């Protein structure tokens, strides 16, 4: 027993968490000296033990610092000291400073993987998720010991335990690949070197666990935790941070979409059919419980400015952040935060900017696309930001965009006697400035040294807008653009158009609706735009689609902006030139990058659990 106590208290990964025992966790119980029955029979103690999964509560004189599900939240990940985001590990974004993000996207992560596995000073996602799974399993094993509680509380705890256990497995899967599905407490005498399931089976088990969670939430009458719109207390439940039944069905549907995707598909078209049915079920359930798409005028309330929105099925409120808050140094550029050297900041590439269509719905992804839009009089490479998808203004800070405190954003240089003179937002005395010609706006919060506000940040862990896109993707693959899942009242094309129309965009142009192959590209593009800079969707999408080798193997582009006299050629007084980014900011792809490796010192300890390739 001493051996297992020692390794549980050490910061190691899978072996640690599978080999630990209940007594080890009771060493960190909320009241010292209590036995198993005392801890789990008393509601206050049970809740403190269970709630460590949300907050990393201090238990007795010890702490669970870092071991909570926030570690898997994209926004929480963005707020860490390593100064990179999930998007910056792809072709979507570049960081102001060349740091670990560039090492990773260039194909080498093994030297720094410890930071994401069990380094408690960082964001130990891997260690946290296995700890959380264990807490959920211990809670389920002992929940019948609870006394003097009603059926609602029991079913709520069961629902949360199944949900969070499935969520933790899902986050592990997305980053490290398939896992054993741990649905019971593993004791010191049990086999801990457990074989991994297939990718498909892992996702199916996650979906089943989410389904079970939903059944318990339904019994507890917790399909949503707050009242619907128009009822007092709407969006203001003190337990809003906890998942609910609608979110469980939505997460089930997301898992089945991943199971159907090319990287994980085992059943061919049947997987797509299952995903389409599940996502339609989730949409209807969300609508029945009062969730709805926010109008474009309130679109940013899904991310900034309020605690929760009625489009979010489950969200994490990150609290308020001052313009110069230290945990913004990765997401926000130094020129806005006032940090000369320490800040980095996320900057969209020209590749990403090209994904925003014209307001008439013409794609601009390729040179041929842009030539066609130019011929139609809808695009001008020397006035490139006019007449674009309205979400472009919401998501991207571009040259001359209006931003609080700055007026027109100055992201350009002038040539004076052969020397470049840089404008305000390219101030070369800052390390954290854009090298792409753009800054990320969607989750920025508008705060800066010139607009010293303290906005509320929220992370939409899953929202209704995603479900329409999930359904569109699955229904298109299963039934074609004009097909629909059994019992549905919306085709794949209508679903993607619903998201476009909410944003003020027209329906997908007829040229792209004649086949599933053509519509597939527009659905992928729509997902990239609608979900950009939130939840790491793009990072995971290009992998499950198996598009990563292509998009991560291409050239990353920036825009060079020089101030020049206004002329017919340069109608805005700026010369815009597409240019490859410098070699140290390009991407390299190798197939091992589909999944992160485990820490090298641990991977060789396992025989049945086949580890990932080191890269």
C-alpha positions as CSV (number, residue, x, y, z in Angstrom):
1,X,0.0,0.0,0.0
2,X,2.8,2.4,0.8
3,X,4.0,2.0,-2.8
4,X,0.7,3.1,-4.2
5,X,0.3,6.0,-1.8
6,X,3.7,7.3,-2.9
7,X,3.0,7.2,-6.6
8,X,-0.4,8.7,-6.2
9,X,1.0,11.7,-4.5
10,X,3.7,12.1,-7.1
11,X,2.9,14.1,-10.3
12,X,2.7,11.3,-12.8
13,X,0.2,10.4,-15.5
14,X,-1.8,7.3,-16.3
15,X,0.1,4.9,-14.1
16,X,-0.4,7.2,-11.1
17,X,-4.1,7.6,-11.5
18,X,-4.9,4.1,-12.3
19,X,-2.8,2.6,-9.5
20,X,-4.1,4.9,-6.7
21,X,-6.7,3.8,-4.1
22,X,-9.7,5.2,-2.3
23,X,-7.7,5.7,0.9
24,X,-5.2,7.9,-0.9
25,X,-8.0,10.3,-1.8
26,X,-9.4,10.2,1.7
27,X,-6.0,11.5,2.8
28,X,-7.2,14.7,1.2
29,X,-10.7,14.5,2.6
30,X,-12.5,17.8,3.6
31,X,-12.3,16.8,7.3
32,X,-9.2,15.1,8.5
33,X,-9.6,11.8,10.3
34,X,-12.8,10.8,8.7
35,X,-13.4,7.3,7.2
36,X,-15.1,6.5,3.9
37,X,-18.6,6.3,5.3
38,X,-18.2,9.6,7.2
39,X,-17.0,11.4,4.2
40,X,-19.5,10.2,1.7
41,X,-22.6,10.0,4.0
42,X,-22.5,13.7,4.8
43,X,-23.7,16.0,2.0
44,X,-21.3,18.9,2.8
45,X,-18.3,16.6,2.7
46,X,-19.5,14.7,-0.4
47,X,-20.0,18.0,-2.2
48,X,-16.6,19.4,-1.3
49,X,-14.9,16.2,-2.5
50,X,-16.9,16.2,-5.7
51,X,-16.6,19.9,-6.4
52,X,-12.8,19.7,-6.6
53,X,-13.4,18.8,-10.2
54,X,-14.7,22.3,-10.9
55,X,-12.5,24.5,-8.7
56,X,-9.5,22.6,-7.4
57,X,-10.8,23.1,-3.9
58,X,-8.4,23.0,-1.0
59,X,-9.1,19.9,1.0
60,X,-7.7,20.0,4.5
61,X,-4.1,21.2,4.4
62,X,-3.5,20.0,0.9
63,X,-4.6,21.4,-2.4
64,X,-5.7,20.1,-5.7
65,X,-4.2,23.0,-7.5
66,X,-4.4,22.5,-11.3
67,X,-6.5,19.4,-11.1
68,X,-9.9,20.6,-12.3
69,X,-11.8,20.6,-15.6
70,X,-10.9,24.2,-16.2
71,X,-7.6,22.9,-17.4
72,X,-9.4,21.5,-20.5
73,X,-11.3,24.7,-21.2
74,X,-9.9,26.5,-24.2
75,X,-10.1,30.0,-22.7
76,X,-8.4,28.8,-19.5
77,X,-5.7,27.2,-21.6
78,X,-5.3,30.6,-23.4
79,X,-4.8,32.3,-20.1
80,X,-1.6,30.5,-19.2
81,X,2.0,31.7,-18.9
82,X,3.3,29.8,-22.0
83,X,1.8,32.5,-24.2
84,X,0.1,30.5,-26.9
85,X,-3.4,29.4,-27.8
86,X,-4.8,26.3,-29.4
87,X,-5.3,28.2,-32.7
88,X,-1.7,29.3,-32.7
89,X,-0.7,25.7,-32.9
90,X,-2.3,25.7,-36.4
91,X,-2.2,27.8,-39.6
92,X,-5.0,29.9,-38.1
93,X,-2.9,32.2,-36.0
94,X,0.6,33.4,-35.3
95,X,1.9,34.6,-31.9
96,X,3.5,38.0,-31.3
97,X,6.5,36.3,-29.8
98,X,8.2,33.1,-31.2
99,X,8.0,30.8,-28.2
100,X,6.7,27.3,-27.4
101,X,3.8,27.7,-29.9
102,X,6.3,27.8,-32.8
103,X,8.2,24.8,-31.4
104,X,5.1,22.8,-31.3
105,X,3.7,23.8,-34.7
106,X,7.1,23.2,-36.2
107,X,6.8,19.5,-35.2
108,X,8.6,19.2,-31.9
109,X,6.7,19.0,-28.6
110,X,8.5,16.3,-26.6
111,X,10.8,18.7,-24.9
112,X,7.9,20.7,-23.4
113,X,5.1,18.1,-23.2
114,X,5.6,18.0,-19.4
115,X,3.9,21.4,-19.1
116,X,0.7,19.9,-20.5
117,X,0.8,16.6,-18.7
118,X,1.5,17.0,-15.0
119,X,3.5,20.1,-14.3
120,X,1.3,21.7,-11.6
121,X,2.8,25.1,-12.2
122,X,1.4,25.0,-15.7
123,X,-1.9,23.6,-17.1
124,X,-1.6,19.8,-16.6
125,X,-4.4,18.7,-18.8
126,X,-3.5,15.0,-18.9
127,X,-3.0,14.6,-15.2
128,X,-6.1,16.7,-14.4
129,X,-8.4,14.7,-16.6
130,X,-7.4,11.3,-15.1
131,X,-7.7,12.8,-11.6
132,X,-11.2,14.0,-12.4
133,X,-12.2,10.7,-13.9
134,X,-11.1,9.1,-10.6
135,X,-13.1,11.5,-8.5
136,X,-16.2,10.9,-10.6
137,X,-15.8,7.1,-10.2
138,X,-15.2,7.3,-6.5
139,X,-18.3,9.5,-6.2
140,X,-20.5,7.1,-8.1
141,X,-19.1,4.2,-6.1
142,X,-20.0,5.8,-2.8
143,X,-23.1,7.8,-3.6
144,X,-25.4,5.3,-2.0
145,X,-23.8,6.2,1.3
146,X,-25.3,9.7,1.2
147,X,-27.9,10.3,3.9
148,X,-30.6,12.8,4.4
149,X,-30.6,14.0,0.7
150,X,-33.5,13.9,-1.7
151,X,-33.7,12.1,-5.1
152,X,-33.0,15.3,-7.0
153,X,-29.6,15.8,-5.3
154,X,-28.7,12.1,-5.9
155,X,-29.6,12.2,-9.6
156,X,-27.9,15.5,-10.0
157,X,-24.6,14.1,-8.6
158,X,-25.0,11.0,-10.8
159,X,-25.7,13.2,-13.8
160,X,-22.7,15.4,-13.2
161,X,-20.4,12.4,-12.5
162,X,-21.3,10.7,-15.7
163,X,-21.1,14.0,-17.7
164,X,-17.7,15.1,-16.3
165,X,-16.3,11.6,-16.6
166,X,-17.3,11.6,-20.3
167,X,-16.1,15.1,-20.8
168,X,-12.6,14.3,-19.3
169,X,-12.3,11.2,-21.5
170,X,-13.3,13.3,-24.6
171,X,-10.7,16.0,-23.9
172,X,-8.1,13.3,-23.4
173,X,-9.1,11.7,-26.6
174,X,-8.9,14.9,-28.6
175,X,-5.4,15.6,-27.5
176,X,-3.8,12.2,-26.8
177,X,-6.0,9.8,-28.7
178,X,-8.1,6.7,-27.7
179,X,-8.0,5.6,-24.1
180,X,-9.2,2.8,-21.9
181,X,-12.7,3.9,-20.7
182,X,-12.4,4.0,-16.9
183,X,-15.9,3.6,-15.4
184,X,-14.9,2.1,-12.0
185,X,-12.4,2.8,-9.3
186,X,-9.1,1.1,-10.0
187,X,-7.5,-0.2,-6.8
188,X,-4.0,-1.3,-5.9
189,X,-4.7,-4.9,-6.7
190,X,-6.3,-4.3,-10.1
191,X,-4.5,-4.3,-13.4
192,X,-3.6,-0.7,-14.3
193,X,-1.8,-1.4,-17.6
194,X,-5.0,-1.4,-19.6
195,X,-5.1,-1.6,-23.4
196,X,-6.5,1.4,-25.3
197,X,-9.8,1.1,-27.1
198,X,-10.1,2.0,-30.8
199,X,-10.7,5.6,-31.6
200,X,-14.2,4.9,-32.6
201,X,-15.1,2.8,-29.6
202,X,-13.7,5.5,-27.3
203,X,-16.1,8.0,-28.7
204,X,-19.0,5.7,-28.7
205,X,-18.4,5.1,-24.9
206,X,-18.2,8.8,-24.4
207,X,-21.5,9.3,-26.1
208,X,-23.1,6.5,-24.1
209,X,-21.9,8.1,-20.8
210,X,-23.3,11.4,-21.9
211,X,-26.6,9.7,-22.6
212,X,-26.6,8.2,-19.1
213,X,-25.9,11.6,-17.7
214,X,-28.9,13.1,-19.5
215,X,-31.2,10.4,-18.1
216,X,-30.2,11.4,-14.5
217,X,-30.5,15.1,-15.3
218,X,-34.0,14.4,-16.7
219,X,-35.0,12.6,-13.5
220,X,-33.7,15.6,-11.5
221,X,-35.6,18.0,-13.7
222,X,-32.3,19.6,-14.7
223,X,-32.4,19.6,-18.5
224,X,-31.4,23.3,-18.0
225,X,-30.4,24.8,-14.6
226,X,-31.9,28.3,-15.1
227,X,-35.4,29.3,-16.1
228,X,-36.1,29.9,-19.8
229,X,-36.2,33.4,-21.3
230,X,-38.9,35.7,-19.8
231,X,-38.8,34.0,-16.4
232,X,-37.2,35.5,-13.3
233,X,-33.8,34.1,-12.7
234,X,-33.0,33.4,-16.3
235,X,-29.2,33.0,-16.9
236,X,-28.7,33.7,-13.2
237,X,-28.7,30.3,-11.4
238,X,-25.9,30.1,-8.9
239,X,-25.2,26.5,-10.1
240,X,-25.0,27.6,-13.8
241,X,-21.4,26.4,-14.1
242,X,-22.6,22.8,-13.7
243,X,-23.7,20.9,-16.8
244,X,-27.3,20.0,-17.5
245,X,-29.3,17.5,-19.6
246,X,-29.4,19.5,-22.8
247,X,-25.6,19.9,-22.7
248,X,-25.2,16.2,-22.1
249,X,-27.3,15.3,-25.3
250,X,-25.3,18.0,-27.2
251,X,-22.0,16.6,-26.1
252,X,-23.2,13.1,-27.0
253,X,-24.0,14.4,-30.5
254,X,-20.5,16.1,-30.7
255,X,-18.8,12.8,-29.8
256,X,-20.8,10.9,-32.5
257,X,-19.8,13.6,-35.1
258,X,-16.1,12.9,-34.1
259,X,-16.8,9.2,-34.4
260,X,-18.1,9.6,-37.9
261,X,-15.2,11.8,-39.0
262,X,-12.6,10.4,-41.4
263,X,-9.9,10.0,-38.7
264,X,-12.2,7.8,-36.5
265,X,-14.9,6.4,-38.8
266,X,-15.5,2.6,-38.6
267,X,-19.1,2.2,-39.9
268,X,-19.0,4.2,-43.0
269,X,-22.2,6.1,-43.8
270,X,-23.9,4.6,-40.7
271,X,-21.7,6.7,-38.5
272,X,-22.7,9.8,-40.3
273,X,-26.4,8.9,-40.0
274,X,-26.0,8.3,-36.3
275,X,-24.3,11.7,-35.9
276,X,-27.0,13.5,-37.9
277,X,-29.8,11.9,-35.9
278,X,-28.0,12.7,-32.6
279,X,-27.3,16.4,-33.5
280,X,-30.9,16.9,-34.7
281,X,-32.1,15.5,-31.4
282,X,-29.8,17.9,-29.5
283,X,-31.1,20.9,-31.6
284,X,-34.7,20.1,-30.9
285,X,-34.1,19.5,-27.2
286,X,-32.3,22.8,-26.9
287,X,-35.1,24.6,-28.6
288,X,-37.7,22.9,-26.5
289,X,-35.9,24.2,-23.4
290,X,-35.7,27.8,-24.6
291,X,-32.2,28.0,-26.0
292,X,-31.9,30.1,-29.1
293,X,-29.3,31.7,-31.4
294,X,-28.5,35.3,-30.4
295,X,-29.1,38.0,-32.9
296,X,-25.9,39.4,-34.6
297,X,-26.2,42.5,-32.5
298,X,-25.7,40.3,-29.3
299,X,-23.3,37.8,-30.9
300,X,-20.3,38.8,-28.8
301,X,-22.3,38.1,-25.6
302,X,-21.4,34.5,-26.2
303,X,-17.8,35.4,-25.3
304,X,-17.4,38.9,-23.8
305,X,-19.4,41.2,-21.6
306,X,-21.7,39.0,-19.6
307,X,-21.5,35.8,-17.5
308,X,-23.7,33.6,-19.6
309,X,-25.8,33.7,-22.7
310,X,-29.0,31.9,-23.9
311,X,-27.1,30.4,-26.8
312,X,-24.6,28.6,-24.5
313,X,-25.8,25.1,-23.5
314,X,-22.9,24.9,-21.1
315,X,-20.3,27.6,-20.4
316,X,-17.5,28.6,-18.1
317,X,-17.5,32.1,-16.7
318,X,-13.8,33.1,-16.5
319,X,-14.6,36.3,-14.5
320,X,-13.4,39.8,-15.3
321,X,-10.0,40.6,-16.6
322,X,-8.4,44.0,-16.4
323,X,-6.6,45.3,-19.5
324,X,-3.2,44.6,-17.9
325,X,-4.1,41.3,-16.2
326,X,-1.1,39.0,-16.2
327,X,-3.1,36.0,-17.5
328,X,-3.9,37.9,-20.7
329,X,-0.3,37.9,-21.8
330,X,-0.7,35.0,-24.1
331,X,-4.0,36.0,-25.8
332,X,-3.6,39.8,-25.9
333,X,-0.7,41.6,-27.6
334,X,1.8,43.6,-25.7
335,X,1.0,46.8,-27.6
336,X,-2.5,46.7,-26.1
337,X,-1.6,45.4,-22.7
338,X,1.3,47.8,-22.3
339,X,3.9,45.1,-21.8
340,X,7.0,45.8,-23.7
341,X,8.6,42.4,-23.4
342,X,6.6,39.9,-21.5
343,X,3.4,39.9,-23.6
344,X,2.8,37.9,-26.8
345,X,-0.7,37.9,-28.3
346,X,-2.6,36.0,-30.9
347,X,-2.6,37.3,-34.5
348,X,-4.7,35.8,-37.3
349,X,-2.8,34.9,-40.5
350,X,-3.8,36.1,-44.0
351,X,-4.8,32.5,-44.6
352,X,-7.5,32.9,-42.0
353,X,-8.6,36.3,-43.2
354,X,-9.1,34.8,-46.7
355,X,-11.7,32.5,-45.2
356,X,-14.1,35.4,-44.6
357,X,-16.3,35.6,-47.7
358,X,-17.6,38.7,-49.4
359,X,-20.9,39.9,-48.2
360,X,-22.4,38.4,-51.3
361,X,-21.2,34.9,-50.3
362,X,-18.2,34.6,-52.7
363,X,-15.3,32.6,-51.3
364,X,-11.9,34.2,-51.2
365,X,-9.8,31.2,-50.2
366,X,-7.8,30.9,-53.4
367,X,-6.3,33.2,-56.0
368,X,-8.9,32.0,-58.5
369,X,-11.7,32.7,-55.9
370,X,-10.4,36.3,-55.5
371,X,-10.1,36.8,-59.2
372,X,-13.7,35.7,-59.7
373,X,-15.0,38.0,-56.9
374,X,-12.9,40.9,-58.4
375,X,-14.4,40.3,-61.9
376,X,-17.9,40.5,-60.3
377,X,-16.9,43.9,-58.8
378,X,-17.2,42.5,-55.2
379,X,-13.5,42.5,-54.2
380,X,-10.5,44.7,-54.6
381,X,-7.1,43.5,-53.3
382,X,-6.2,47.1,-52.6
383,X,-9.4,47.7,-50.6
384,X,-9.5,44.2,-49.2
385,X,-11.7,44.7,-46.1
386,X,-14.7,46.3,-47.7
387,X,-17.9,44.3,-48.2
388,X,-16.9,41.3,-46.1
389,X,-18.8,38.8,-44.0
390,X,-20.1,40.9,-41.0
391,X,-18.3,38.5,-38.6
392,X,-15.0,39.8,-40.0
393,X,-15.5,43.1,-38.1
394,X,-16.3,41.2,-35.0
395,X,-13.4,38.7,-35.1
396,X,-10.4,40.6,-36.7
397,X,-8.6,43.8,-36.0
398,X,-7.4,45.0,-39.4
399,X,-5.7,48.1,-40.6
400,X,-8.1,51.1,-40.2
401,X,-10.6,49.1,-38.2
402,X,-12.4,51.2,-35.6
403,X,-11.3,50.2,-32.0
404,X,-12.0,52.0,-28.7
405,X,-9.2,54.4,-27.7
406,X,-7.4,54.2,-31.0
407,X,-9.9,55.3,-33.6
408,X,-8.7,53.8,-36.8
409,X,-6.2,51.0,-36.1
410,X,-2.8,51.9,-37.4
411,X,-1.2,48.7,-38.6
412,X,1.1,50.0,-41.3
413,X,4.5,51.7,-42.0
414,X,5.6,54.6,-44.1
415,X,8.8,54.8,-46.0
416,X,10.9,57.9,-45.2
417,X,14.2,58.3,-47.0
418,X,14.3,54.6,-47.6
419,X,13.7,53.8,-43.9
420,X,10.5,52.2,-42.5
421,X,8.6,54.3,-40.0
422,X,6.1,52.1,-38.1
423,X,2.7,53.3,-37.0
424,X,1.2,52.9,-33.5
425,X,0.1,49.2,-33.6
426,X,3.4,48.1,-35.1
427,X,5.5,49.9,-32.5
428,X,8.8,48.0,-32.8
429,X,9.7,48.6,-29.1
430,X,7.1,45.9,-28.2
431,X,7.9,42.3,-28.5
432,X,4.3,41.4,-28.6
433,X,3.1,42.9,-31.9
434,X,1.6,41.4,-35.0
435,X,3.8,39.9,-37.6
436,X,0.7,39.0,-39.8
437,X,-0.9,42.5,-40.2
438,X,-3.9,41.5,-38.0
439,X,-4.9,41.2,-34.4
440,X,-7.5,38.8,-32.9
441,X,-10.7,40.7,-31.8
442,X,-13.4,38.2,-31.1
443,X,-12.3,37.3,-27.6
444,X,-10.1,40.4,-27.0
445,X,-12.6,42.3,-24.9
446,X,-11.7,45.7,-26.4
447,X,-9.6,46.6,-23.3
448,X,-6.1,48.2,-23.7
449,X,-3.9,50.9,-22.3
450,X,-6.2,53.3,-24.1
451,X,-9.4,51.7,-23.0
452,X,-8.8,50.5,-19.4
453,X,-12.0,48.5,-19.0
454,X,-12.4,45.2,-17.2
455,X,-14.7,43.0,-19.2
456,X,-16.3,39.7,-18.3
457,X,-14.9,36.7,-20.2
458,X,-16.9,33.6,-20.8
459,X,-16.0,30.3,-22.6
460,X,-18.9,28.8,-24.6
461,X,-18.0,25.2,-24.0
462,X,-20.9,24.1,-26.3
463,X,-23.5,26.4,-27.8
464,X,-26.5,26.0,-30.1
465,X,-24.7,27.5,-33.1
466,X,-22.3,24.6,-33.1
467,X,-25.1,22.1,-33.1
468,X,-26.5,23.4,-36.4
469,X,-23.1,23.1,-38.0
470,X,-22.6,19.7,-36.5
471,X,-25.9,18.6,-38.0
472,X,-25.2,20.2,-41.4
473,X,-21.9,18.4,-41.6
474,X,-23.3,15.0,-40.6
475,X,-26.5,15.3,-42.7
476,X,-24.6,16.4,-45.8
477,X,-22.3,13.3,-45.5
478,X,-25.1,10.9,-44.8
479,X,-27.9,12.3,-47.0
480,X,-26.4,15.0,-49.3
481,X,-27.0,18.8,-49.3
482,X,-30.8,18.5,-49.6
483,X,-31.2,15.4,-47.4
484,X,-32.2,15.3,-43.8
485,X,-32.1,12.9,-40.9
486,X,-35.2,10.8,-40.1
487,X,-37.7,13.0,-38.2
488,X,-35.8,16.2,-39.0
489,X,-37.4,19.2,-40.6
490,X,-34.2,20.8,-41.9
491,X,-31.8,19.8,-44.6
492,X,-28.0,20.0,-44.3
493,X,-28.0,23.1,-46.6
494,X,-30.8,24.8,-44.5
495,X,-28.9,24.2,-41.3
496,X,-25.7,25.8,-42.5
497,X,-27.7,28.7,-44.0
498,X,-29.4,29.3,-40.7
499,X,-26.0,30.1,-39.2
500,X,-25.0,32.2,-42.2
501,X,-28.3,34.1,-42.1
502,X,-28.0,34.9,-38.4
503,X,-24.7,36.5,-39.3
504,X,-26.2,38.6,-42.0
505,X,-24.8,36.4,-44.8
506,X,-26.8,35.1,-47.8
507,X,-27.4,31.4,-48.4
508,X,-24.5,29.3,-49.8
509,X,-24.3,30.2,-53.5
510,X,-25.9,27.6,-55.8
511,X,-22.5,26.8,-57.3
512,X,-21.5,25.1,-54.1
513,X,-24.8,23.2,-53.3
514,X,-24.9,20.6,-56.1
515,X,-23.1,17.8,-54.4
516,X,-21.9,16.8,-50.9
517,X,-18.3,17.3,-52.0
518,X,-18.9,20.9,-52.9
519,X,-21.0,21.7,-49.9
520,X,-18.5,20.0,-47.6
521,X,-15.9,22.6,-48.3
522,X,-18.3,25.4,-47.6
523,X,-19.5,23.7,-44.3
524,X,-15.8,23.4,-43.2
525,X,-15.2,27.1,-44.1
526,X,-18.4,28.1,-42.2
527,X,-17.2,26.2,-39.1
528,X,-13.9,27.9,-39.3
529,X,-15.5,31.3,-39.3
530,X,-18.4,30.8,-36.9
531,X,-16.3,28.9,-34.3
532,X,-12.9,30.7,-34.8
533,X,-10.9,31.5,-31.7
534,X,-13.3,29.6,-29.4
535,X,-12.9,26.2,-28.0
536,X,-10.0,25.1,-30.1
537,X,-12.4,23.9,-32.7
538,X,-10.2,24.5,-35.7
539,X,-7.3,22.6,-34.1
540,X,-9.4,19.5,-33.6
541,X,-11.5,19.9,-36.9
542,X,-8.5,19.8,-39.2
543,X,-7.3,16.6,-37.5
544,X,-10.6,14.7,-37.4
545,X,-11.2,15.7,-41.1
546,X,-7.6,14.6,-41.8
547,X,-7.0,17.9,-43.5
548,X,-4.1,18.8,-41.2
549,X,-1.4,17.4,-43.5
550,X,-2.5,19.7,-46.3
551,X,-3.4,22.9,-44.4
552,X,-0.4,22.6,-42.0
553,X,1.9,21.8,-44.9
554,X,1.1,25.0,-46.8
555,X,2.6,28.4,-46.6
556,X,1.5,30.9,-43.9
557,X,0.9,34.4,-45.3
558,X,0.9,37.8,-43.8
559,X,0.0,41.2,-45.3
560,X,2.5,44.0,-45.7
561,X,0.8,47.4,-45.5
562,X,2.6,50.5,-46.6
563,X,1.0,54.0,-46.5
564,X,1.1,55.6,-49.9
565,X,-0.6,58.5,-51.7
566,X,-4.3,57.8,-52.6
567,X,-4.6,56.9,-56.3
568,X,-6.7,54.8,-58.6
569,X,-4.5,51.8,-57.9
570,X,-4.4,52.4,-54.1
571,X,-7.9,53.9,-53.4
572,X,-7.5,53.7,-49.6
573,X,-4.0,55.2,-49.5
574,X,-2.4,51.9,-48.5
575,X,-0.6,49.3,-50.5
576,X,-1.5,45.8,-49.5
577,X,0.9,43.0,-50.4
578,X,0.6,39.4,-49.6
579,X,3.9,37.9,-48.4
580,X,5.0,34.6,-46.9
581,X,5.7,34.9,-43.2
582,X,9.3,34.5,-42.1
583,X,10.8,31.0,-42.1
584,X,10.8,30.8,-38.3
585,X,7.0,31.2,-38.3
586,X,6.1,28.6,-40.8
587,X,4.5,25.2,-40.0
588,X,5.8,21.7,-40.4
589,X,3.6,18.7,-40.3
590,X,4.2,15.1,-39.5
591,X,1.5,12.5,-38.9
592,X,2.6,11.9,-35.3
593,X,1.1,15.4,-34.7
594,X,-2.4,14.1,-34.8
595,X,-1.9,13.4,-31.1
596,X,0.4,14.7,-28.4
597,X,2.9,12.2,-27.0
598,X,3.0,11.2,-23.3
599,X,5.9,12.2,-21.1
600,X,8.9,10.2,-22.3
601,X,9.9,8.8,-18.9
602,X,6.4,7.3,-18.4
603,X,5.6,5.9,-21.9
604,X,8.1,3.0,-21.6
605,X,6.5,1.8,-18.3
606,X,3.4,0.4,-20.1
607,X,3.1,-2.7,-22.3
608,X,-0.6,-3.2,-22.9
609,X,-1.2,0.6,-23.2
610,X,0.5,1.4,-26.4
611,X,1.9,4.9,-26.3
612,X,1.9,7.6,-28.9
613,X,4.8,8.4,-31.2
614,X,7.2,11.0,-29.7
615,X,7.6,14.1,-31.9
